[in-house]
């Protein structure tokens, strides 16, 4: 059987044509052909018990539409009857839903279903925990019941825990769990929406298409979308146009599924060209997806020895979050060892903290306790911070660097053990870059063609060019193509390919001078002076080139700390490996893990799940990991960055939730996060 692969670009479904309707859930897909037959395919076990290519559903003919819930699948026939069968991935014979006739449309939520009759009434059945059946009760129903007080309906949409109906007058009605703390057992009218022609729901929110071709979005609860976590009372907002400017217009169709909203629109040629020109600005790397970046303000906590918290103070560490004043519209942050960077939506870069090596780029070499704009930098779309150097990617695909350049990590062709660059310089020979990353003393760039380029310190092979030679200008990482994301640890590098595999090169140096090959289950004590023979063996090994991490597939995002790695899988779980001295791997131990292991739940049993984004960072003595879940909660493990004195003697080897006390209000709408060596920066939206 052909191995299963994640797809980051569209691929045709095999042996399927003449399709007129489709439906999907997390694991199963359905298609109705023009001849009225239904075909199914799903996640496939090795024993072949589920169809990995379309298989015909037996016993169904004259079908006009299908719907997919979490446990049940549904088909609507041309005679107005509805048929259902369990989603076990096989072509089990469907049975007719009792008591339903003259149906014109169907929709399936997680554990409930809706049917719209030709007379404009809506009928519902299944689980009713949140009132999603709309009959005034919270009783489950095995057979359909009429949704109360609802007539003249022309369209329906079932979400995870709620239901929607569009009436002939263009109004939208909702019932079930429509806000985090609000349930409606009867339909209620959504205020502020008129002249609606189409609706779509995925359970946490909905889209409404109006007659003028614009799309409105409303989030029902605090699940995350577009890289931001909305609160329970999120107002209706219009979907922005190409490049995030204006409003999306000329929309013809809307749909929703999982964590994705979709729209089909006619985009004028000039808008399409503008969107392509601004595409790099959309390449924010949470979960490896492209989306319009949200902007907010910054909160920070942790070590403040160099003023890196940006609150105007120095040597005043904070175990609670402090607001960085007068810095808004921030879309990205990057934390170095003792300095901090922020990218604003207008393309300017702001910096504060340690400036001994020029890492703030202002030409002075003096510390700054509050954010100051980096002079001469405009049209920046992404940033990265190394130990003592900084990187900025501009919209034209060029990369700019400043700070310490003693190992060539600035990429401008210059190097000197005591040399620092106090203002930005352009990295030589790099164009078409879409993402940058910085290790302690080396730099990475991902180009639009899927190749990776590296420069700077290369003693451990972290540049991936097959040598141990430092590079003052970028060199291509050998043997890598189709890369969609990059990350850099202290002395190693990572790449995520479009097939969901992770590749790694370089080495990890532990606290006692040993060398450990990440992800390959090997440990060798090697020191150039104390163990010259072992050192020579290591130098000849294949860590100088990218190596595929074994037993790790279906990865959608990667993150690297100083001495550990996180990988987010498509099923919402995390794999981790690394030094683990502070529990940063999250497996319930403090043992070094040289191959990927699951991050466990806080109880130590089972795997942490429903994760949508990951972050890793910290220095050798302060490694830490963060994860954001679908419900908006933030979890951390490893060094305790809320320790009273930041000695990092407190450590957690299992995830623990943060933001439940005085800092909770500052975490409810987090957009992104970056971890330095002892301090954390987070973008929040208020």
JOKA-V495951 format. One record per backbone hydrogen bond with DSSP energy under -0.5 kcal/mol. CO is the residue of the C=O (numbers start at 1). NH is the residue of the N-H. If there is no record, write none. Layout:
# JOKA-V495951
co:CO nh:NH
co:CO nh:NH
This chain:
# JOKA-V495951
co:13 nh:16
co:14 nh:54
co:18 nh:34
co:21 nh:32
co:23 nh:30
co:27 nh:43
co:28 nh:25
co:29 nh:41
co:30 nh:23
co:31 nh:33
co:31 nh:39
co:32 nh:20
co:32 nh:21
co:33 nh:36
co:35 nh:62
co:36 nh:63
co:37 nh:33
co:38 nh:57
co:39 nh:31
co:40 nh:55
co:41 nh:29
co:43 nh:45
co:45 nh:48
co:50 nh:52
co:51 nh:42
co:55 nh:40
co:56 nh:58
co:57 nh:60
co:58 nh:94
co:62 nh:78
co:65 nh:76
co:67 nh:74
co:71 nh:87
co:72 nh:69
co:73 nh:85
co:74 nh:67
co:75 nh:77
co:75 nh:83
co:76 nh:64
co:76 nh:65
co:77 nh:80
co:79 nh:102
co:80 nh:103
co:81 nh:77
co:82 nh:97
co:83 nh:75
co:84 nh:95
co:85 nh:73
co:86 nh:88
co:89 nh:51
co:90 nh:92
co:95 nh:84
co:97 nh:100
co:98 nh:144
co:99 nh:101
co:102 nh:118
co:105 nh:116
co:107 nh:114
co:109 nh:70
co:110 nh:70
co:110 nh:71
co:111 nh:127
co:112 nh:109
co:113 nh:125
co:114 nh:107
co:115 nh:117
co:115 nh:123
co:116 nh:104
co:116 nh:105
co:117 nh:120
co:120 nh:153
co:121 nh:117
co:122 nh:147
co:123 nh:115
co:124 nh:145
co:125 nh:113
co:126 nh:141
co:128 nh:131
co:131 nh:134
co:134 nh:148
co:141 nh:126
co:145 nh:124
co:147 nh:150
co:148 nh:187
co:152 nh:168
co:155 nh:166
co:157 nh:164
co:159 nh:110
co:160 nh:111
co:161 nh:177
co:162 nh:159
co:163 nh:175
co:164 nh:157
co:165 nh:167
co:165 nh:173
co:166 nh:154
co:166 nh:155
co:167 nh:170
co:169 nh:195
co:170 nh:196
co:171 nh:167
co:172 nh:190
co:173 nh:165
co:174 nh:188
co:175 nh:163
co:176 nh:178
co:176 nh:184
co:179 nh:182
co:182 nh:178
co:182 nh:179
co:184 nh:176
co:185 nh:136
co:188 nh:174
co:189 nh:191
co:190 nh:193
co:192 nh:194
co:195 nh:211
co:198 nh:209
co:200 nh:207
co:203 nh:161
co:204 nh:220
co:204 nh:221
co:205 nh:202
co:205 nh:203
co:206 nh:218
co:207 nh:200
co:208 nh:210
co:208 nh:216
co:209 nh:197
co:209 nh:198
co:210 nh:213
co:212 nh:250
co:213 nh:251
co:214 nh:210
co:215 nh:239
co:216 nh:208
co:217 nh:237
co:218 nh:206
co:218 nh:220
co:223 nh:230
co:225 nh:228
co:228 nh:225
co:228 nh:230
co:231 nh:234
co:237 nh:217
co:239 nh:248
co:241 nh:244
co:242 nh:245
co:245 nh:241
co:246 nh:241
co:248 nh:215
co:250 nh:266
co:253 nh:264
co:255 nh:262
co:257 nh:260
co:260 nh:257
co:262 nh:255
co:263 nh:265
co:264 nh:252
co:264 nh:253
co:265 nh:267
co:266 nh:268
co:268 nh:271
co:268 nh:272
co:269 nh:273
co:270 nh:274
co:271 nh:275
co:272 nh:276
co:273 nh:277
co:274 nh:278
co:276 nh:279
co:278 nh:281
co:278 nh:282
co:279 nh:282
co:280 nh:283
co:282 nh:284
co:282 nh:291
co:285 nh:288
co:286 nh:289
co:296 nh:330
co:297 nh:684
co:298 nh:324
co:299 nh:682
co:300 nh:322
co:301 nh:680
co:302 nh:318
co:304 nh:307
co:304 nh:315
co:304 nh:316
co:307 nh:310
co:318 nh:302
co:322 nh:300
co:323 nh:325
co:324 nh:298
co:324 nh:327
co:327 nh:298
co:329 nh:345
co:330 nh:296
co:332 nh:343
co:334 nh:336
co:334 nh:341
co:336 nh:677
co:338 nh:354
co:339 nh:336
co:340 nh:352
co:341 nh:334
co:342 nh:344
co:342 nh:350
co:343 nh:331
co:343 nh:332
co:344 nh:347
co:347 nh:380
co:348 nh:344
co:349 nh:374
co:350 nh:342
co:351 nh:372
co:352 nh:340
co:353 nh:368
co:355 nh:358
co:358 nh:361
co:368 nh:353
co:369 nh:312
co:372 nh:351
co:373 nh:375
co:374 nh:377
co:376 nh:378
co:379 nh:395
co:382 nh:393
co:384 nh:391
co:386 nh:337
co:387 nh:337
co:387 nh:338
co:388 nh:404
co:389 nh:386
co:390 nh:402
co:391 nh:384
co:392 nh:394
co:392 nh:400
co:393 nh:381
co:393 nh:382
co:394 nh:397
co:396 nh:432
co:397 nh:433
co:398 nh:394
co:399 nh:427
co:400 nh:392
co:401 nh:425
co:402 nh:390
co:403 nh:421
co:405 nh:408
co:408 nh:411
co:411 nh:428
co:416 nh:419
co:419 nh:405
co:420 nh:422
co:421 nh:403
co:422 nh:363
co:425 nh:401
co:427 nh:430
co:428 nh:474
co:429 nh:431
co:432 nh:448
co:435 nh:446
co:437 nh:444
co:439 nh:387
co:440 nh:387
co:440 nh:388
co:441 nh:457
co:442 nh:439
co:443 nh:455
co:444 nh:437
co:445 nh:447
co:445 nh:453
co:446 nh:434
co:446 nh:435
co:447 nh:450
co:449 nh:482
co:450 nh:483
co:451 nh:447
co:452 nh:477
co:453 nh:445
co:454 nh:475
co:455 nh:443
co:456 nh:471
co:458 nh:461
co:461 nh:464
co:464 nh:478
co:471 nh:456
co:472 nh:413
co:475 nh:454
co:477 nh:480
co:478 nh:546
co:482 nh:498
co:485 nh:496
co:487 nh:494
co:489 nh:440
co:490 nh:440
co:490 nh:441
co:491 nh:507
co:492 nh:489
co:493 nh:505
co:494 nh:487
co:495 nh:497
co:495 nh:503
co:496 nh:484
co:496 nh:485
co:497 nh:500
co:499 nh:6
co:500 nh:555
co:501 nh:497
co:502 nh:549
co:503 nh:495
co:504 nh:547
co:505 nh:493
co:508 nh:510
co:508 nh:516
co:510 nh:513
co:514 nh:510
co:515 nh:524
co:516 nh:508
co:516 nh:518
co:517 nh:520
co:517 nh:522
co:519 nh:550
co:522 nh:517
co:524 nh:515
co:524 nh:526
co:527 nh:531
co:531 nh:535
co:532 nh:536
co:533 nh:537
co:534 nh:538
co:535 nh:539
co:536 nh:540
co:537 nh:540
co:537 nh:541
co:538 nh:541
co:541 nh:544
co:542 nh:545
co:543 nh:506
co:544 nh:466
co:547 nh:504
co:549 nh:552
co:552 nh:502
co:554 nh:570
co:557 nh:568
co:559 nh:566
co:562 nh:490
co:563 nh:579
co:564 nh:561
co:565 nh:577
co:566 nh:559
co:567 nh:569
co:567 nh:575
co:568 nh:556
co:568 nh:557
co:569 nh:572
co:572 nh:611
co:573 nh:569
co:574 nh:599
co:575 nh:567
co:576 nh:597
co:577 nh:565
co:578 nh:593
co:580 nh:583
co:582 nh:652
co:583 nh:586
co:586 nh:600
co:592 nh:594
co:593 nh:578
co:594 nh:521
co:597 nh:576
co:599 nh:608
co:600 nh:655
co:601 nh:604
co:606 nh:601
co:608 nh:574
co:610 nh:630
co:613 nh:628
co:615 nh:626
co:617 nh:624
co:618 nh:562
co:619 nh:622
co:623 nh:639
co:624 nh:617
co:625 nh:637
co:626 nh:615
co:627 nh:635
co:628 nh:612
co:628 nh:613
co:629 nh:632
co:630 nh:224
co:633 nh:629
co:634 nh:658
co:635 nh:627
co:636 nh:656
co:637 nh:625
co:638 nh:652
co:639 nh:641
co:640 nh:643
co:650 nh:640
co:652 nh:638
co:653 nh:588
co:656 nh:636
co:658 nh:634
co:661 nh:664
co:663 nh:666
co:663 nh:667
co:664 nh:667
co:664 nh:668
co:667 nh:670
co:669 nh:685
co:672 nh:683
co:674 nh:681
co:676 nh:618
co:676 nh:678
co:678 nh:303
co:679 nh:676
co:680 nh:301
co:681 nh:674
co:682 nh:299
co:682 nh:684
co:683 nh:671
co:683 nh:672
co:684 nh:297
